[in-house]
Amino acid sequence: MKARNKFNTRPEHIRESTTREKVLKNIRHALIEPAENPFPGVEFDSPVYKPMNEPPDINFAREFALSGGKFIFCESPEDMVKKVRLVFDDHLWEQAWCKDEALTGLLRHAGIKVKTGDDDIESMKVAVTSCEYLIARFGSIMVSSRQKSGRRMHAYPEIHVVIAFTSQVVNDLKDAIEKMRIKYSGRLPSMISVVTGPSRTADIEKTLVMGAHGPKEVYLFMADDVE
């Protein structure tokens, strides 16, 4: 007869089961006899963060810059075309990858060569996309697989240029998620990502490396919506 481990108080039929059976039986036991809430006084509906002291768009611009992003405010669509052209000229960027028809028109109006296909994608340096929402509290950009740019354009290029408008600014992440549920009628995209500044890592010898897992530079052009 096997000696019973005095520290193992689980029933014998669970101790002698397979690992999978143990997990399922433990789940079943927890559902039948749920534990009492050890923190009954926790208020889940109260706000987690303090109210922002600045308008959402101003707070976004500040936090985005602090995270390493490059923010450019445009007074009008015409001003945006001009400033996009200036940035491309200053950095000697010869072309951009873009799959959004509206943004492709803006780039071509600015005199910028545009590639829309997937050929020669290994040489992609600058990608221009739109975004879903801008999260003011963290200076973050929400993107998804349902955008015309797809999945790769947000992470593959060396430089990510985002075209956005003030109507896309929301206060917090929960507000962006709620708007996404409404926008897509409850059927959320298979991929939703929140970008906060350029990609960086210090996993190797604690040395900061930019662009290891995505763009090493993120530019965001923002303008007021045309009424």
C-alpha positions in Angstrom: 0.0 0.0 0.0 1.4 3.4 -1.0 2.0 5.8 1.8 -0.2 8.9 1.5 1.5 12.3 1.4 0.1 14.2 4.3 0.6 17.5 2.4 -1.6 16.3 -0.5 -5.1 16.8 0.7 -6.8 16.3 -2.7 -9.2 13.4 -3.1 -7.6 10.1 -4.3 -9.5 10.0 -7.6 -7.9 13.4 -8.5 -4.4 12.4 -7.4 -4.4 9.3 -9.6 -5.8 10.9 -12.7 -3.9 12.2 -15.8 -2.8 15.8 -15.9 -5.6 16.7 -18.2 -8.2 15.0 -16.0 -6.8 16.8 -12.9 -7.2 20.2 -14.6 -10.8 19.5 -15.7 -11.8 18.0 -12.3 -10.3 21.0 -10.5 -12.2 23.4 -12.7 -15.4 21.4 -12.1 -14.8 21.4 -8.4 -14.2 25.2 -8.4 -17.4 25.8 -10.3 -19.4 23.7 -7.9 -17.8 25.2 -4.8 -16.6 28.7 -5.7 -14.3 30.5 -3.2 -15.5 33.6 -1.5 -14.3 36.9 -2.8 -11.3 37.9 -0.6 -11.7 41.5 -1.6 -15.4 42.4 -1.3 -14.7 46.1 -0.9 -13.0 46.6 -4.3 -14.8 49.2 -6.5 -14.4 48.2 -10.1 -16.5 51.0 -11.6 -14.4 53.9 -10.2 -12.0 55.6 -12.6 -8.4 54.2 -12.4 -6.7 57.4 -13.6 -6.9 61.0 -12.6 -8.7 63.4 -15.0 -6.4 64.9 -17.6 -5.6 68.6 -17.1 -5.3 69.3 -20.9 -7.6 68.8 -23.9 -7.2 65.2 -25.3 -5.5 66.3 -28.5 -2.9 68.3 -26.6 -2.3 65.6 -24.1 -1.9 63.1 -26.9 0.7 65.2 -28.6 2.7 65.7 -25.4 2.7 62.0 -24.5 3.4 60.9 -28.1 6.5 63.1 -28.2 7.6 61.9 -24.8 7.5 58.3 -26.1 9.8 59.1 -28.9 7.3 59.8 -31.7 7.6 62.8 -34.0 4.3 64.9 -34.0 3.4 67.4 -36.7 0.2 69.4 -36.4 -1.3 70.6 -39.7 -3.7 73.5 -39.9 -5.5 72.1 -43.0 -5.4 69.3 -45.5 -3.4 71.6 -47.8 -1.0 72.3 -45.0 -0.7 68.6 -44.4 0.3 68.0 -48.0 3.0 70.7 -47.7 4.4 69.4 -44.4 4.4 65.8 -45.6 6.4 66.9 -48.6 8.9 68.8 -46.4 9.5 65.8 -44.2 10.2 63.6 -47.1 12.5 66.1 -48.7 14.4 66.7 -45.4 15.1 63.0 -44.9 15.7 62.3 -48.6 13.0 59.6 -48.7 12.4 58.8 -52.4 9.2 56.8 -52.1 6.5 55.5 -49.8 4.5 52.3 -49.5 0.8 52.9 -49.1 -2.4 50.8 -49.7 -5.0 53.4 -48.7 -6.4 55.1 -51.8 -7.2 58.4 -50.0 -3.6 58.6 -48.5 -2.2 57.5 -51.9 -3.9 60.5 -53.5 -2.5 62.8 -50.8 1.1 61.5 -51.3 0.9 61.8 -55.1 -0.5 65.3 -54.7 2.6 66.1 -52.7 4.8 64.8 -55.5 5.8 61.6 -53.7 6.4 58.4 -55.5 4.0 55.7 -54.1 4.2 51.9 -54.2 0.9 50.1 -53.6 1.8 46.5 -54.3 3.7 43.8 -52.3 6.5 43.4 -54.8 10.0 44.2 -53.5 8.5 44.5 -50.0 11.9 43.7 -48.5 13.1 47.1 -49.5 10.2 48.9 -47.7 11.6 51.8 -45.8 8.7 54.2 -45.4 5.1 53.1 -45.0 2.2 55.6 -44.8 -1.0 54.4 -43.1 -4.1 55.7 -41.3 -5.1 54.5 -37.8 -8.1 53.5 -35.9 -7.9 55.8 -32.8 -5.4 57.9 -30.9 -5.3 57.3 -27.1 -4.7 60.7 -25.4 -3.6 59.5 -22.0 -0.6 57.4 -23.3 0.1 59.0 -26.6 -0.6 55.7 -28.3 -1.8 54.8 -31.8 -4.4 52.1 -32.2 -4.2 50.1 -35.5 -6.0 47.0 -36.7 -6.0 44.3 -39.4 -9.2 45.7 -40.8 -7.5 48.8 -42.1 -6.6 48.9 -45.8 -2.9 48.8 -44.9 -3.4 45.3 -43.4 -1.0 43.9 -40.8 2.5 44.3 -42.2 2.5 48.0 -42.9 2.4 48.8 -39.1 5.4 46.7 -38.1 7.5 45.9 -41.2 8.9 49.2 -42.4 11.8 51.1 -40.9 9.8 54.3 -40.7 6.0 54.5 -40.0 4.1 57.6 -41.0 0.6 57.9 -39.7 -2.0 60.3 -41.1 -4.7 61.1 -38.5 -7.4 63.6 -37.5 -8.5 65.2 -34.3 -11.8 63.3 -34.4 -9.9 60.1 -33.8 -8.6 61.2 -30.4 -10.1 59.4 -27.4 -9.3 59.7 -23.7 -8.4 56.2 -22.7 -7.9 52.7 -24.0 -11.3 51.6 -22.9 -12.9 54.4 -24.9 -11.0 53.2 -28.0 -12.1 49.6 -27.5 -15.8 50.7 -27.1 -15.6 52.7 -30.3 -14.1 49.7 -32.1 -17.0 47.5 -31.0 -19.5 50.1 -32.3 -17.5 50.7 -35.6 -17.3 47.0 -36.4 -20.8 46.0 -35.0 -19.3 43.9 -32.3 -17.1 41.8 -34.6 -13.7 43.1 -33.7 -10.7 42.7 -36.1 -8.5 39.7 -35.7 -5.6 41.9 -34.8 -5.7 45.1 -32.8 -2.4 46.7 -31.8 -1.5 49.7 -29.7 1.7 51.5 -30.8 3.4 53.7 -28.3 6.4 55.3 -29.9 9.1 53.6 -32.0 10.1 49.9 -31.4 12.8 49.5 -28.8 14.3 46.7 -26.8 17.1 46.2 -24.2 16.9 42.4 -24.0 20.5 41.9 -25.3 23.1 42.9 -22.8 20.8 45.7 -21.5 21.7 47.8 -24.6 18.9 49.9 -26.0 18.2 49.0 -29.7 15.7 51.0 -31.7 13.7 49.3 -34.4 14.4 45.7 -33.3 10.8 44.5 -33.6 9.2 47.2 -35.7 9.7 50.8 -37.0 12.5 52.7 -35.4 10.9 56.0 -36.2 7.2 57.0 -36.0 5.8 60.2 -37.5 2.2 61.3 -37.0 0.6 64.1 -39.0 -2.6 65.4 -37.4 -5.1 67.8 -38.8 -8.6 69.0 -37.8 -11.4 67.3 -39.7 -12.8 69.1 -42.7 -16.4 70.2 -41.9 
